[in-house]
């Protein structure tokens, strides 16, 4: 995909997703966390707008750490494609991947920059940040953003550089930079959530420069919503990514790979053939919310090499229509030749049906 320039931009995001098995405990490599049984899947996706492509995934038992699974993806990509830093420059991670040593190791080992959010407010790095930005001399920057649910909002942020990351024993592991951001409405009031409480302050951590352009770091982090909201929603609702293909792990893993290839293929068609893709999308919407991978179970090729995907009912209707057309054409030809109608019908009923 990169060689053909089907992927643009150097920003990627990783996200973990749980597949819960509500009943039955005989599936291979089933994991358990608390009372939940199931699997965990981590995806690595390009998050450039309009060029969302899945480039790697791993499926594992539920109890496996997403940080370990992400390392497996990066290791595999490095083995197949060479140095990851040549095409992945910025990796956006949510708070589930937090860990000072882990983040520093990814940055040093793979040579890639990271953007993540501090896991909670009790971290030493957050406390240091709060102390630094509380100074009255701190120069905050202001910019506006457009959100799907909140509309146009105002953001105030400040970048801080040279922060120490420490372990549980207060040992300095290395340095990172950070951004602190608050959200306001256009009248200058702090945004509130559905319960009426003020939205929390955001603390982003990254090795990228932050002092001059703190909004750039927040913009990177906001891009991960493409994989968490739009990406997973489309994969689960349209392509039924969570549907269990059986009890064997290889079957589950293979189905995941197949669905992700279909997801990428559809997005490539959208990019290369927007008109026909939009027509097909409107046709699909008439089917309701059924998943494509579950409903379209018949695949056919024409003699010209075109691929068609159908539900069993649609394919049956298509075959029936073809047979009706053939019968009518044959009868008309028999009548044109002056052949007796009863004889023509008898001859037709003795012919084998054409192959589909």
N, C-alpha and C positions, 0 to 999 in steps of 0.2 A: 504494500500500500504506500509506503514512503517512496519507493523508487518511482512509482507512477504518479507521485504527488497527489495522492488521494487523501493524505493527511497534511494539514497545515498547522503551523504554530508549534511551539516547543513547550507548551504548558500541558501537564497531565494531572489527573487526580486519581487517587485510590480510595475505594470505599468497600466496606465489608457489609455483608447481608446474610441474615440467618434464614435457614429453611427448616421450619419446625415440622416434625413428624408427629401428628396428633394421636396416632394409634399404630399399633404394630411395632415390635421391637426386634425384628429379624433382619433388617437391612444391614448390609455390610458396612463396616467402619462407622457405625452410628455413634455420634458423640452425645454427651450429657452435660448440662450445666444447670444445677439446681434441679427443678422438676421438669425441665425441658429436654427433649431429645431431638436431634436433628443434625444438620450440617451447616458449615459456614463457607461462604463463597466470597472471595475478594476479587474485584475487577480493577484493572488499570485502564483508564480511558483518556484519550485526547479530549480536551474540553474547549477547543477553539469553536466559537459559535458557528453553527452550520457545518462543521467538520467533525462532529462527535464520532469517534471510532474506538472500539474496544481493541486493545493491543495485547492484552494478557489477562489470564484468570487462573485461579487455583481453587479447587473444591477440597474440603477437608472436614473431619469430624467437628462437631459444634464447639468443643472445648479448646480447639487450637487457637493460638493468638493470631490476630490479624497482622501484627507486626512481623511475626515469623512467616506468615503466608506471603506478605508483600516482599520479603527478602527472597522467597522462592521464585516469585515472578520476575524480579529484577535479575536474579542469578540466571534464570532460563533465557531471558532476553539478551543478556550480555553474552551468554554462550552461543546463541544463534546469530546475533546481529553485530557483535563486537561491543566496544565501549558504549555504555548507555548514555554518557554525557554528550555524545555527538548529536543525538536527536532529542533527548529529554533534558531540558535545561531547568525547568521549574516543576517540582512535584508538590501538589497541594494535598494536605492530609487533614482529616478531622481530628478531634481531641482524643479519639480512641487509640491513636498511634503515639500519644505523648510518651516521652521518656527522654531525658536529656542525653544520656549516652547513646541511645538509639538514633536520635536525630543527628547528633554529631558524627556517628559512625556512617550513616547514609551519605552525609555530605562529604566526608573524607574519602570513603571507599569508592563511591561512584562518581564523585566530582559533580554532583547535581545540587542545585539550590532548592530549599524547602520553604514552604509557607504553611504554617499550622497555627492553631489557636491553643492558648494555655489551657490545660485540662480543668483546673479549678482555681479559685481565688486564693487558696491557702499556700500555693506554691511560692517558694522564695523569690523566683523571678518576677512574679506578679507583685509581691510586696515591695521589691526593689523598684519596680516600675511606678507603682503608686506613690512612693516617696519622691521619686525624681520629678514626676509630672505635677505634683502638688505645689511646686514652687511657683510663686506669683510671676516669675520672669519667664515661665514656659510659654513659648509662642505656638499657639494652636493654629492649624490650618483648617479651612472650611471648604466643603464642596457639596454638590447635590448628586443624588442617585435616584434612579427610578426602580421601584420594586413592584412585583406583580400584584401583591396584596395591599401594600401600603401606599402605592403611588409614588409621588415625588417626595423625597425627604431630604433633610439637611444633615450632614455628618461633620463633626469636628474631630480632628485627629492630630496626633503628634508622633513623630518618630524619635526613638532613642537608640543609640548605638553603643556597642561595647559592654553589653550586659554579661555578667558571669553566670554560667549554668553550673549548678552544684548538685551533688548527689545527696543521699539521705544523711551522710556523715559530714555535710558542709564542705566537702572537698570540691575544689573548682575543677570542672571537667573541660571547659572551653568557653568560648565567647559566642554570643549571638546578638542580633539586633531585634528591635521590637517596635510595634505600633500600638498605641492606645487610641480607641475611637468611641465616641458617644453618638447616639442617634437622636435627632430632634425633628419636629414637624417644621413646616415653613414659617411658622410664627414663633419659633424658638423654644417650644416646650418639649421636654423629654418625651420620647415615644413610650407608650404603655402597651402591655400585652392584653390578652383577652380578659384577664382577671383584674385589670386596672392597675397593675403594678408596673413600675418603671422597667423598661427594657435594660438588661445588664450592660455593663461596660465590656467592650471587646478588647482582648489582649492577644495580639498576633506576634508570633516569634518566627524569625527568618535570618539566614546569613546575608540576605540581600541588603543593600543600602536602604535606609528608611528615613533619614533626616530630611532630605529635600522633597521626596515624593511619597509621603505615607499613604496617600490614596491608592497608589499603585499596588501596594501590598494587600490592602483590603479588596481591591478589584480581583486580584489573583484568587483570594480565598472565596469570594462570592462565585467564582466560576465553577467551584465544585458542586454547586447546586444543580448543575447540568447532569452530573452523574447520579446524585442522590435522589433528586426529585424527578426530573424528566427521564433520565436514562433508566433507572430501575422501574419507574412506573410503566414506561413503554415495554420494557422487557418482561415484566410480570403480567401486565394486563393484555398486551397485544400478542406477545410471543410465549406466554405461559412458562416463563423461565423456572418457576418454582414447582412445576408439575413433576411428580416423581415418575420416572420411566420404568421403574422396577425396583428390585431390592439389591441388585448387584451394583457395586460402586462404579465399575467400568461403564455400565449403562447410564448411570446418572451423569458421570463425567462426560461421556460422549454426547449425550443430549445437550448438555450445557454448551459444549463446543459448537454443535450444529446450530443451536439457537443464536449464539453470538455471531456466527458467520452469516446467518440470515439477516440479523439486525444490521451488520455492517453492509451487506449487499443492498438492502433496501435504502440505506442512507446514501450509498454510492449512486444508486439509480435516481434518487431525489436530486442529487447534485448534477448528474450528467444529462438526465432527461426529465426536467421539472414538469413539462406539460403532460406527457403520458403518465408520469407518476401521480400527478394531482388528480387526473381522471380515475386512475385505479383506486386512489385513496377514497374518493367520493363513492365509488362502487362498493368498497369495503364497508364504509360507514353504514350502508343500508342493511348490513348483516347484524348490526348491533355491536355489543361489547364482547362477543365470543373471541377467543384467542385464535390467531391464525394457525399456529402450529398444531392446535387441537382440531380445528374445523376443516382445514385444507389437508386432507389425507390422501388425495389422488393426484399424482403427478404424471403428466403426459407430454410427449414430444411429438411435434409435427414432422413431416418429411423434410421440411426446410430447416429443422433444428430448433424451432421455437419451443419454449417450455411453458406449459400451462398448469396451474394449481387449482384444484376444485374440491368442493365438498362432495361426498358420495352422491347426494341428491342432485347437485348441479351437473355432475358428470353423467348421471343416469338420464337427466333431462336432455343433455346434449346428444347422447347416443340415440335416444328415442326420436328426437327431432331429425337427426340424420337419416334414420331408417324410414321415417314417414316421407321425407323428401325423396329418398331413393325409390320407394314403392310407388309414389304418385308419378314420378318421372317414367318408371318402367311401364305402368299402366297406360299412360298417355301415348308412349311410343307404340305399345301393342295395338291400341285403338287406331292410331294413325296408319298402321300397316294393315288394318282391317281384320285383325285377329279377334276371334271370339273371346268375349270378356271372361266367361267361365274358364276357358282354356288358359287365358293369361293368369288368372288367379291361381289356378292349379299349378302352373309352372312356377309362380312366385313362391308358393308355400313349400315347394320341394327344394328351393335353393337354400344353402346354408347361409346364416347371417355373416355379413362382412366382419372382418377382424377389426377390433377397436384400435 
